[in-house]
Amino acid sequence: MEPISQGPVLSDGLFQQITDFLFQETGITINQNKKYLVEYRLQKYVGPGKEFSSFNELFKALKEDRGGALKTLLINSLTTNYTFFFREPVHFRFLAYYLKTYGKTQNYIRLWSAGCSSGEEAYSMAITCVEQGFTSQTRDIRILASDISQKVLRVAESGVYHYSAIRGELDDAYLRRYFSFNPRVKDFTIKEPVKSLVTFRTLNLMEPFPFTKQFDVIFLRNVLIYFNTSEKEQILAKIWDVLKTPGYLILGLSESLVGVKHPFTTLSNSIYRKDGR
Ligand SMILES: C[S@@+](CC[C@H](N)C(=O)[O-])C[C@H]1O[C@@H](n2cnc3c(N)ncnc32)[C@H](O)[C@@H]1O
């Protein structure tokens, strides 16, 4: 929960202009009921003694921002990156099942954590693979992890998590097996063979995907919430194109594709399969 803001006020009109700009640039939709959040997060840069004296000035600079640094800052500030290790465990059980059954017969295995935030989801997928005996040494297996926010990707790539942030998320056995602990700073660092299974890259889901890879399973969890129906449909169509047949798409447990047109076979409220068309 973010505190009630006390700094400069963001007018409804400017909120609309900023969110329209964000939408045009990234496809991310921010509804009016999130205005307090935008105001609160941008107040870090707006006000007396700060980079911009007013929200108007910030918006003007944003439109003139040729290098894209301010746009990146806006994206980093306004995306919600909440995540944790083994969030919604049923999906990792599904991945383990996939590897045990279909995985054994695949020449290569490609998994994708799309909207990976700070990496916990991708490393949980990697730990699941290693637990099933799938490592870079034993198989042609790789995990792509992508996000639009470079800020979270820096954390993800480092693979370093403070104990207070991951306490309670992982079994002690996993912590001992897959992390090294630095008692001086109380950090856990992800180690081999988990780390090298994952490759991180910046990727905006609203842009054309820069690959035609055939993925076995794609985790797209708690990301579609950012998009309106038509964008959801565009993203799902692109996801379809880069999945194997059969291939699996996994959404967050609280998401739903009701009212969204898509070509997948629905296996449960969050697991979808690409069958031949
Ligand atoms: C709530 S987190 C979900 C993290 C993880 N998938 C999970 O379920 O725990 C949503 C992530 O989607 C990313 N995101 C939002 N819009 C995006 C876009 N257009 N392209 C790629 N990633 C995006 C955000 O930066 C954020 O890290």
The ligand as an SDF file (V2000), in Angstrom:
LIG
                    3D

 27 29  0  0  0  0  0  0  0  0999 V2000
    3.2510   -7.6260  -11.5510 C   0  0  0  0  0  0  0  0  0  0  0  0
    4.7240   -7.9690  -12.4490 S   0  0  0  0  0  0  0  0  0  0  0  0
    4.5640   -9.7160  -12.7000 C   0  0  0  0  0  0  0  0  0  0  0  0
    5.8540  -10.4470  -12.4440 C   0  0  0  0  0  0  0  0  0  0  0  0
    5.7450  -11.9610  -12.5780 C   0  0  0  0  0  0  0  0  0  0  0  0
    5.3470  -12.3530  -13.8990 N   0  0  0  0  0  0  0  0  0  0  0  0
    4.8010  -12.5250  -11.5540 C   0  0  0  0  0  0  0  0  0  0  0  0
    3.6940  -12.9550  -11.8870 O   0  0  0  0  0  0  0  0  0  0  0  0
    5.1690  -12.5350  -10.3700 O   0  0  0  0  0  0  0  0  0  0  0  0
    4.3200   -7.3370  -14.0780 C   0  0  0  0  0  0  0  0  0  0  0  0
    5.5440   -7.0370  -14.9220 C   0  0  0  0  0  0  0  0  0  0  0  0
    5.1020   -6.7630  -16.2550 O   0  0  0  0  0  0  0  0  0  0  0  0
    5.9720   -5.7880  -16.7950 C   0  0  0  0  0  0  0  0  0  0  0  0
    5.3440   -5.1330  -17.9490 N   0  0  0  0  0  0  0  0  0  0  0  0
    4.3520   -4.2150  -17.9550 C   0  0  0  0  0  0  0  0  0  0  0  0
    4.0910   -3.8180  -19.1980 N   0  0  0  0  0  0  0  0  0  0  0  0
    4.9370   -4.4780  -20.0120 C   0  0  0  0  0  0  0  0  0  0  0  0
    5.1630   -4.4610  -21.4200 C   0  0  0  0  0  0  0  0  0  0  0  0
    4.4710   -3.6560  -22.2400 N   0  0  0  0  0  0  0  0  0  0  0  0
    6.1160   -5.2820  -21.9140 N   0  0  0  0  0  0  0  0  0  0  0  0
    6.8300   -6.0660  -21.0800 C   0  0  0  0  0  0  0  0  0  0  0  0
    6.6790   -6.1200  -19.7500 N   0  0  0  0  0  0  0  0  0  0  0  0
    5.7410   -5.3230  -19.2110 C   0  0  0  0  0  0  0  0  0  0  0  0
    6.2080   -4.8510  -15.6250 C   0  0  0  0  0  0  0  0  0  0  0  0
    7.3790   -4.0700  -15.7950 O   0  0  0  0  0  0  0  0  0  0  0  0
    6.2950   -5.8190  -14.4500 C   0  0  0  0  0  0  0  0  0  0  0  0
    7.6250   -6.1520  -14.1210 O   0  0  0  0  0  0  0  0  0  0  0  0
  1  2  1  0
  2  3  1  0
  2 10  1  0
  3  4  1  0
  4  5  1  0
  5  6  1  0
  5  7  1  0
  7  8  2  0
  7  9  1  0
 10 11  1  0
 11 12  1  0
 11 26  1  0
 12 13  1  0
 13 14  1  0
 13 24  1  0
 14 15  1  0
 14 23  1  0
 15 16  2  0
 16 17  1  0
 17 18  1  0
 17 23  2  0
 18 19  1  0
 18 20  2  0
 20 21  1  0
 21 22  2  0
 22 23  1  0
 24 25  1  0
 24 26  1  0
 26 27  1  0
M  CHG  2   2   1   9  -1
M  END
$$$$
